[in-house]
Structures are given as structure tokens and as C-alpha cells.
């Protein structure tokens, strides 16, 4: 269409009227398009403002320190003004995501405000500079956070405020707060006491306030106060006993350590462990329910002690591991059940002791229904327990795991596990000492144990 219009214009105004009509028409077209180009440029320049990158160079970076929660960080703001005009009313702002918190490093005087904003009166033309934030980093471990920084300014030749953004991904994998939860055993009988240990350490350079939250089936608390303070390189250990629930289940303990930062709780460590609650029934087999031997110091009617080795509970829950019966050179683990039944009298200064047979080892796993945990003397291979008193008709249950690795001499199938099994106590009425013993036990299992088949 345009070509047709130009052709008609040429035929009506140039053709036949000028000697060099075609050349003159071409020159007029060049002048026309040049005029349109100049006019378009004037209109464009009257509305166009140079893009931000042509005015400012801006970048955010984190220092060379190893990034870890609770550790010091240096945040660098590098800026430059490449224009020929000064930049006025410059604002440097750090924008943090909700799960990312920093606070001023106490070893440095903070230049930024609490909202992490710094004002710069002017950046001269063709100049560059750097500002730094010295802070303490807090974020959930092993999570990525996108940190954004903004530099806004007003060029001297404009009235509109412009800005440029820079982003940085922060993903610390470690924390200055180190924790460890340990249990004496991962399986227990109902209403027993299981020992636990919780260690928490501050490996950072600053004092820390820490919130401890513990969850257990009967609301056992780890610390008397919900918030503790740890100095740099300070380690604190909490120990105690967990009261096992009264019905079979999988009980869970969880301890969460959090740090309050700027009104937020930032979780740093969650330690959890399960304890399987089991309740094996007593067997009436004479080989398992061993009648107590009476010493000269014991009356005709005395407390009873039951000692047995278990691989399964009567309900079929597996306790042990490895081949049964034990095989030459292979390790088999059993649980030893020691149960003591008192008479209708009070006993004081109650003690239990037994010696592991040659080839048997104490694994450390245990469950005690009353009093403090078992102790083990590695030199004498003696397992012992003490309690101040046992009430009338009361019951004491001691349960622990042992491992056996048969030698050639023990390869006949019968492996000794525990010997010199003894309970002792003082009759609170007569002040007479009672000593109750039980026969040595082997890997022989009661008929109700599936491992005996």
C-alpha cells in the first residue's frame, strides 16, 4: 500500500515535470525519512531515563568466614557510581526472609540501624565504596534462605528515586550449638526407669540464651528452667531417669533446643529417641523360676529371686539378635531378667551383684524398674545395683543385655552367661542381714521363649 502511494505521488508530482525526476524523488524521500528519525529521537529522549545499571553498580556478598548458625558473619555492600552525576539520599537496606535472623555482633559497633538500613548522604561521580555489617547469623540448620539487598538513590539530574537489587543464598549446614541425647536402652519393661543423658555445648564465640523443650509421655523436663545460658565453649550435661509408661507401646522422648533472636525462636537442634515398652510374662518352668537358696543368715521364709535368659518375650517381641543357639565365632545377644520379690517386711540397704561368665559381655543396654541404673566393673566383670530400701511385698526388676561369642570350647551349644547371682538386704525390724542367691544361668531359654524352639 505504501509503495502504491509513493508511486502515485511520483507520477503526479515528479514524472514528466523534471529532467531528473527519479533522482530528485529519491533525494526527497531520504530527507523525509531523516526528518522522521530526528523527530522520533527527540520524542524518545524526552521520555527516556537511563536504566539503573548505567548509573550504579551494586552487589551484596558474605565474608570468607565459614557460615554456621550462631557464628559471626560479615555482609559486604559494594557499590559504584559510574555516571557523571552525584547520587543523593542513598539508602542501603538488607531485606531478610521470615526464617532468617541476624543480630549485631557485640564485638563491633553497629553502623546499620535495627532495621538494617544505612543512610549515605552522597556518592560522588565516578566513585566506588563498601559498607559492612558485622552480625551473628541465625537460621534453621540445613535450610536455604534468599537474602535481598536494595540500594535506592536519587540521581542529581532527576527527581525520581531509583533502586537496584542484589540477592544472595545463605545455606549454613552447621550450628555453634551442638547436642547429643543418649539412652541406656531402647527397650524396657513397663514402669521401669531408663537412664538418659543430654549434652549441650556452645562452640561459638558469644554467650547464648537457649530454650529447652522436652517432650516425654509423663512430661519429664530436662532443665528446671525453660531457658538456660551457655558461655563460649561451655558444655552442660543433664542426666536423669525416664519413668516408662505402664502399658506396652513405643514411647518417644524429644528434646528441642532453640535460640531466641529478635523476638523469634530459631530451632537449632532436635534430638529424639524411641523406647519400646514390653512386658514379658513370668514362666512357671522350674528351669526359669529358680527358687532362692537360703543361707544360714536367712530365715526359713525368705524373699525370692528369679533369674532367666530371654531372646523373645512371651508375646513374641524379639529382644535378642544373632544365631540361637549361639554359633562358633558369631555373636548372639540376649537379655537377662532378674526379678526379686520381697516378703511383707521392710528391707534396708538392698544390694544386687552378679558376675559375667567368661565369654559374656555387658552391652550397656539396661532397664531398671526401681532405683538407680546398674553399674558395671569392667575389671571384675561384676554387675551391681543398690537401693536404700524395699517396701513390704515390693518387687524389683533388673533387666540388661549381654552378648556371647562362643569359642571352640563353648561350641557344644551351652554357653554360661551369669554366675554368683546374689541379693542382700537388712531386715528393718530385726536388723538381720538376708542374703539370697540364685543358680548360675546359661543361654538355656524358657519354653515360652520362641528362641528355645
C-alpha positions as CSV (number, residue, x, y, z in Angstrom):
1,X,0.0,0.0,0.0
2,X,2.8,2.4,0.9
3,X,4.6,1.6,-2.4
4,X,1.4,2.3,-4.3
5,X,1.0,5.7,-2.6
6,X,4.7,6.6,-3.3
7,X,4.2,5.5,-6.9
8,X,1.1,7.7,-7.4
9,X,2.9,10.6,-5.7
10,X,5.9,10.2,-8.0
11,X,3.6,10.1,-11.2
12,X,1.6,13.1,-10.1
13,X,4.4,15.4,-8.8
14,X,7.7,14.4,-10.4
15,X,7.2,12.3,-13.6
16,X,7.3,14.4,-16.8
17,X,7.9,17.6,-14.8
18,X,11.6,17.4,-14.0
19,X,14.5,16.2,-16.2
20,X,16.0,14.2,-13.3
21,X,12.7,13.3,-11.8
22,X,13.7,9.9,-10.3
23,X,16.9,11.3,-8.7
24,X,15.0,14.3,-7.2
25,X,12.3,12.0,-5.9
26,X,14.8,9.7,-4.2
27,X,16.6,12.7,-2.5
28,X,13.2,14.0,-1.2
29,X,12.5,10.5,0.3
30,X,15.9,10.5,2.1
31,X,15.2,13.9,3.5
32,X,11.8,12.9,4.7
33,X,12.9,9.7,6.5
34,X,15.8,11.6,8.1
35,X,13.4,14.2,9.4
36,X,11.2,11.5,10.9
37,X,14.2,9.8,12.5
38,X,15.3,13.0,14.1
39,X,11.8,13.7,15.3
40,X,11.5,10.2,16.8
41,X,14.8,10.5,18.6
42,X,13.7,13.9,20.2
43,X,10.5,12.3,21.4
44,X,12.2,9.2,22.8
45,X,14.9,11.2,24.6
46,X,12.2,13.5,26.2
47,X,10.6,10.5,27.9
48,X,13.5,8.0,28.3
49,X,15.5,7.8,31.5
50,X,18.7,5.8,31.6
51,X,18.5,2.3,33.2
52,X,19.7,1.8,36.7
53,X,22.8,-0.3,35.7
54,X,24.0,2.7,33.7
55,X,24.0,4.7,36.9
56,X,25.0,2.3,39.7
57,X,27.0,-0.9,40.3
58,X,25.8,-2.7,43.4
59,X,26.4,-6.2,44.8
60,X,26.0,-8.0,48.2
61,X,28.3,-10.8,49.4
62,X,29.1,-12.6,52.6
63,X,32.5,-12.7,54.0
64,X,35.0,-15.5,53.9
65,X,34.0,-16.9,57.3
66,X,32.6,-20.5,57.5
67,X,28.9,-19.9,57.6
68,X,27.3,-21.6,60.7
69,X,24.4,-20.7,62.8
70,X,25.4,-18.6,65.8
71,X,28.7,-17.7,64.2
72,X,29.9,-14.3,63.1
73,X,29.3,-13.2,59.5
74,X,30.4,-10.2,57.5
75,X,27.9,-8.8,54.9
76,X,29.6,-6.7,52.3
77,X,27.8,-4.0,50.3
78,X,29.9,-3.0,47.3
79,X,28.6,0.0,45.3
80,X,29.9,2.3,42.5
81,X,28.6,5.4,40.7
82,X,29.7,5.3,37.1
83,X,27.7,8.3,36.0
84,X,28.8,11.9,35.7
85,X,26.2,13.0,38.3
86,X,26.4,12.5,42.1
87,X,23.8,10.2,43.7
88,X,21.8,11.8,46.5
89,X,20.0,10.3,49.6
90,X,21.4,6.8,49.2
91,X,19.8,4.1,51.3
92,X,21.3,0.6,51.7
93,X,18.8,-1.9,53.1
94,X,19.0,-5.6,53.9
95,X,15.8,-7.5,53.5
96,X,15.6,-10.7,55.4
97,X,13.2,-13.7,54.9
98,X,11.0,-14.7,57.8
99,X,13.1,-17.7,58.8
100,X,16.4,-15.7,58.7
101,X,17.6,-13.7,61.6
102,X,20.8,-11.7,62.3
103,X,21.7,-9.6,65.3
104,X,24.6,-7.2,65.7
105,X,28.0,-8.7,66.6
106,X,28.8,-7.4,70.1
107,X,32.5,-7.2,69.1
108,X,31.7,-4.4,66.6
109,X,29.9,-1.1,66.8
110,X,26.9,-1.4,64.5
111,X,26.7,1.2,61.7
112,X,23.3,0.0,60.4
113,X,20.1,0.6,62.3
114,X,18.0,-2.2,63.9
115,X,16.1,-2.5,60.6
116,X,19.4,-3.0,58.8
117,X,19.2,0.3,56.9
118,X,22.2,2.6,56.3
119,X,21.9,6.2,55.0
120,X,24.7,7.6,52.8
121,X,24.4,11.3,52.0
122,X,26.0,11.2,48.6
123,X,28.1,9.1,46.3
124,X,30.3,11.3,44.1
125,X,30.5,10.7,40.3
126,X,32.9,8.0,39.1
127,X,33.5,6.7,42.6
128,X,33.1,3.4,44.5
129,X,32.8,2.2,48.1
130,X,32.0,-0.6,50.5
131,X,29.9,-0.8,53.7
132,X,29.9,-3.8,56.0
133,X,27.5,-5.4,58.5
134,X,29.1,-7.4,61.3
135,X,26.5,-9.7,62.7
136,X,25.6,-13.1,64.1
137,X,23.7,-15.5,61.8
138,X,20.7,-17.4,62.9
139,X,18.7,-19.6,60.6
140,X,17.2,-23.1,60.7
141,X,20.1,-25.6,60.0
142,X,20.3,-27.1,56.6
143,X,17.8,-24.7,55.1
144,X,18.4,-22.2,52.3
145,X,17.4,-18.6,52.7
146,X,17.3,-15.9,50.0
147,X,18.7,-12.6,51.3
148,X,18.0,-9.5,49.3
149,X,19.7,-6.1,49.5
150,X,18.5,-2.9,48.0
151,X,20.3,0.3,47.1
152,X,18.0,3.3,46.4
153,X,19.1,6.8,45.4
154,X,18.1,10.0,43.6
155,X,20.4,11.0,40.7
156,X,21.4,14.6,40.8
157,X,19.8,15.3,37.4
158,X,16.5,13.6,38.3
159,X,13.8,13.9,40.9
160,X,12.6,10.2,40.8
161,X,14.1,7.7,43.3
162,X,15.7,4.7,41.6
163,X,16.9,1.4,43.1
164,X,18.9,-1.6,42.3
165,X,18.7,-5.1,44.0
166,X,21.2,-7.8,44.7
167,X,20.4,-11.3,46.2
168,X,22.5,-13.9,48.0
169,X,21.6,-17.5,49.0
170,X,22.6,-18.5,52.5
171,X,22.6,-22.2,53.5
172,X,24.6,-22.9,56.6
173,X,24.9,-26.6,57.4
174,X,26.1,-26.5,61.0
175,X,25.4,-24.7,64.2
176,X,27.6,-23.5,67.1
177,X,25.1,-25.3,69.3
178,X,25.9,-29.0,69.5
179,X,23.7,-31.5,71.3
180,X,23.6,-35.3,71.9
181,X,20.9,-37.4,73.5
182,X,21.8,-40.9,74.8
183,X,19.6,-43.6,76.4
184,X,20.7,-46.6,78.5
185,X,18.5,-48.8,76.4
186,X,16.0,-48.7,73.6
187,X,13.6,-51.3,75.1
188,X,12.2,-51.5,78.6
189,X,9.6,-53.1,80.8
190,X,6.6,-51.0,81.9
191,X,7.1,-48.7,84.9
192,X,10.8,-49.2,84.8
193,X,13.4,-46.3,85.0
194,X,15.6,-45.8,82.0
195,X,18.6,-43.5,82.4
196,X,19.2,-40.8,79.9
197,X,22.0,-38.3,79.2
198,X,21.6,-35.0,77.3
199,X,24.8,-33.0,76.4
200,X,24.6,-29.5,75.0
201,X,27.6,-27.4,74.1
202,X,28.2,-23.8,72.9
203,X,31.1,-23.8,70.4
204,X,30.6,-20.2,69.4
205,X,32.4,-17.0,70.5
206,X,29.4,-15.4,72.3
207,X,27.1,-16.1,75.2
208,X,23.9,-17.9,74.2
209,X,20.4,-18.0,75.7
210,X,18.8,-21.3,74.9
211,X,15.3,-22.5,75.2
212,X,15.0,-26.2,76.0
213,X,11.7,-28.0,75.4
214,X,11.4,-31.7,76.3
215,X,8.5,-34.0,75.5
216,X,8.0,-37.3,77.2
217,X,5.0,-39.4,78.0
218,X,4.9,-38.2,81.6
219,X,6.1,-34.7,80.9
220,X,9.7,-35.3,82.2
221,X,11.6,-32.0,82.0
222,X,15.3,-31.8,81.2
223,X,16.0,-28.4,82.9
224,X,14.4,-26.9,85.9
225,X,14.1,-23.6,83.9
226,X,12.9,-23.4,80.3
227,X,15.8,-21.1,79.4
228,X,19.5,-21.6,80.1
229,X,22.6,-19.6,79.4
230,X,25.9,-21.0,78.0
231,X,29.2,-19.2,77.8
232,X,31.5,-19.7,74.9
233,X,32.9,-23.3,74.8
234,X,30.7,-24.2,77.8
235,X,29.3,-27.8,78.0
236,X,26.3,-28.8,80.2
237,X,25.1,-32.3,80.8
238,X,21.7,-33.3,82.0
239,X,21.1,-36.8,83.4
240,X,18.1,-38.5,84.9
241,X,15.7,-41.3,84.8
242,X,12.7,-41.6,82.4
243,X,9.7,-43.3,84.0
244,X,8.5,-45.8,81.5
245,X,4.7,-45.9,80.8
246,X,2.6,-48.7,82.3
247,X,1.4,-50.3,79.1
248,X,3.3,-51.7,76.1
249,X,3.9,-49.0,73.4
250,X,6.6,-47.1,71.7
251,X,7.4,-44.2,73.9
252,X,9.2,-41.2,72.4
253,X,11.5,-38.6,74.0
254,X,12.3,-35.4,72.1
255,X,14.4,-32.5,73.2
256,X,14.4,-29.3,71.1
257,X,17.0,-26.6,71.6
258,X,16.0,-23.1,70.3
259,X,17.6,-19.7,70.4
260,X,15.5,-16.5,70.9
261,X,16.6,-13.9,68.3
262,X,14.7,-10.6,67.7
263,X,11.6,-12.0,69.3
264,X,11.6,-15.2,67.3
265,X,12.6,-18.8,68.4
266,X,15.1,-20.3,65.9
267,X,15.3,-24.1,66.3
268,X,18.9,-25.3,66.2
269,X,18.7,-29.0,67.2
270,X,16.0,-31.6,67.7
271,X,17.1,-34.9,69.4
272,X,14.7,-37.7,69.5
273,X,14.7,-41.4,70.5
274,X,12.2,-44.2,70.9
275,X,11.9,-46.7,73.8
276,X,9.9,-49.9,73.1
277,X,7.9,-50.8,76.1
278,X,7.5,-54.6,76.5
279,X,6.2,-56.7,79.3
280,X,7.2,-60.4,79.2
281,X,5.2,-62.8,81.3
282,X,6.9,-64.8,84.0
283,X,7.3,-68.5,83.2
284,X,6.4,-71.3,85.7
285,X,9.2,-73.5,84.4
286,X,11.4,-74.8,87.2
287,X,14.4,-74.1,85.0
288,X,13.5,-70.5,84.8
289,X,11.8,-69.7,88.1
290,X,14.8,-70.6,90.2
291,X,13.9,-70.9,93.9
292,X,16.1,-68.8,96.1
293,X,18.8,-70.6,98.1
294,X,18.7,-69.8,101.8
295,X,21.9,-69.1,103.6
296,X,22.4,-69.5,107.3
297,X,21.6,-65.9,107.9
298,X,18.2,-66.1,106.2
299,X,15.0,-67.3,107.9
300,X,13.1,-70.3,106.7
301,X,10.7,-68.0,104.8
302,X,12.7,-65.6,102.7
303,X,12.4,-63.3,99.6
304,X,12.6,-65.0,96.2
305,X,14.8,-64.3,93.2
306,X,14.1,-65.3,89.6
307,X,16.9,-65.3,87.0
308,X,16.4,-66.1,83.3
309,X,17.8,-65.5,79.9
310,X,15.4,-64.3,77.2
311,X,15.6,-64.0,73.4
312,X,11.9,-63.3,72.8
313,X,9.2,-62.1,75.2
314,X,6.2,-64.3,75.9
315,X,4.2,-62.1,73.5
316,X,6.7,-62.8,70.7
317,X,8.6,-59.5,70.7
318,X,12.2,-60.0,69.7
319,X,14.7,-58.9,72.3
320,X,18.0,-60.6,71.2
321,X,19.9,-60.8,67.9
322,X,22.2,-63.3,66.2
323,X,22.0,-67.1,65.9
324,X,20.3,-69.1,68.6
325,X,21.7,-71.3,69.9
326,X,25.0,-69.4,69.5
327,X,27.4,-70.5,66.8
328,X,31.2,-70.7,66.8
329,X,32.7,-67.3,66.2
330,X,29.3,-65.5,65.8
331,X,27.9,-63.0,68.3
332,X,24.5,-63.6,69.9
333,X,22.8,-61.1,72.2
334,X,20.4,-62.0,75.0
335,X,18.5,-60.1,77.7
336,X,19.0,-61.2,81.3
337,X,15.9,-60.8,83.5
338,X,16.5,-60.6,87.3
339,X,13.3,-60.3,89.4
340,X,13.3,-60.0,93.2
341,X,10.1,-60.4,95.3
342,X,10.2,-59.2,98.9
343,X,8.3,-60.6,101.9
344,X,5.8,-58.5,104.0
345,X,8.7,-56.7,105.6
346,X,10.9,-53.7,105.0
347,X,14.4,-54.3,103.8
348,X,17.2,-51.7,104.1
349,X,20.4,-51.3,102.2
350,X,19.4,-53.6,99.4
351,X,22.2,-54.8,97.0
352,X,22.4,-57.0,93.9
353,X,25.5,-58.3,92.3
354,X,26.4,-60.9,89.7
355,X,29.5,-61.8,87.6
356,X,29.5,-62.3,83.9
357,X,30.9,-65.6,82.8
358,X,33.9,-65.9,80.6
359,X,33.0,-65.0,77.0
360,X,29.9,-63.0,78.0
361,X,30.0,-59.2,77.7
362,X,27.7,-56.4,79.1
363,X,26.5,-54.3,76.2
364,X,25.4,-51.3,78.3
365,X,21.7,-51.6,77.5
366,X,19.6,-51.9,80.6
367,X,16.3,-51.3,82.2
368,X,15.7,-50.9,86.0
369,X,12.2,-50.9,87.4
370,X,13.3,-49.3,90.7
371,X,16.1,-47.0,91.9
372,X,19.3,-46.1,90.1
373,X,20.8,-47.8,87.0
374,X,23.0,-50.8,87.1
375,X,26.8,-50.3,87.4
376,X,29.4,-52.4,85.7
377,X,33.0,-53.0,86.8
378,X,34.9,-54.0,83.7
379,X,37.9,-55.4,85.6
380,X,35.9,-57.8,87.7
381,X,33.0,-58.1,85.2
382,X,30.6,-57.5,88.1
383,X,27.2,-56.0,87.5
384,X,25.8,-54.4,90.6
385,X,22.8,-52.4,91.9
386,X,22.0,-50.6,95.1
387,X,18.8,-49.2,96.6
388,X,18.2,-47.7,100.0
389,X,15.1,-49.8,100.8
390,X,12.4,-52.1,99.5
391,X,9.0,-51.9,101.0
392,X,6.9,-54.9,102.1
393,X,5.8,-57.2,99.3
394,X,7.6,-54.9,96.8
395,X,9.1,-56.0,93.6
396,X,12.5,-55.1,92.0
397,X,13.2,-55.9,88.3
398,X,16.6,-55.6,86.8
399,X,17.0,-56.2,83.0
400,X,20.1,-55.9,80.9
401,X,21.6,-57.1,77.6
402,X,24.6,-59.4,77.2
403,X,26.5,-60.7,74.2
404,X,28.2,-64.0,73.8
405,X,30.6,-65.2,71.1
406,X,31.3,-68.9,71.6
407,X,34.8,-70.3,71.4
408,X,35.7,-73.8,70.4
409,X,35.4,-75.0,74.0
410,X,31.8,-73.5,74.1
411,X,30.7,-74.8,70.7
412,X,28.7,-77.6,72.3
413,X,25.7,-75.3,72.5
414,X,25.6,-74.4,76.2
415,X,27.2,-71.1,77.0
416,X,27.5,-69.7,80.5
417,X,26.2,-66.2,80.9
418,X,25.9,-65.1,84.6
419,X,27.2,-66.6,87.9
420,X,27.3,-65.7,91.6
421,X,23.8,-64.1,91.4
422,X,23.1,-62.5,94.8
423,X,20.6,-60.2,96.6
424,X,21.2,-58.9,100.1
425,X,19.5,-56.6,102.5
426,X,18.9,-55.8,106.1
427,X,15.6,-56.6,107.8
428,X,14.4,-53.3,109.2
429,X,12.7,-55.0,112.2
430,X,15.3,-57.5,113.3
431,X,18.4,-55.8,111.8
432,X,19.3,-59.2,110.5
433,X,21.1,-59.4,107.1
434,X,19.4,-61.5,104.4
435,X,21.5,-63.0,101.6
436,X,19.5,-64.6,98.7
437,X,21.3,-66.4,95.9
438,X,20.2,-68.0,92.6
439,X,21.8,-70.6,90.4
440,X,24.1,-69.6,87.5
441,X,22.3,-69.0,84.2
442,X,23.2,-70.0,80.7
443,X,21.8,-69.5,77.2
444,X,19.1,-72.0,78.0
445,X,15.8,-70.3,77.3
446,X,12.4,-70.9,78.9
447,X,9.8,-72.9,76.9
448,X,7.7,-69.8,76.4
449,X,10.6,-68.1,74.6
450,X,10.3,-68.7,70.8
451,X,14.1,-68.8,70.6
452,X,14.1,-72.1,72.5
453,X,12.5,-74.0,69.6
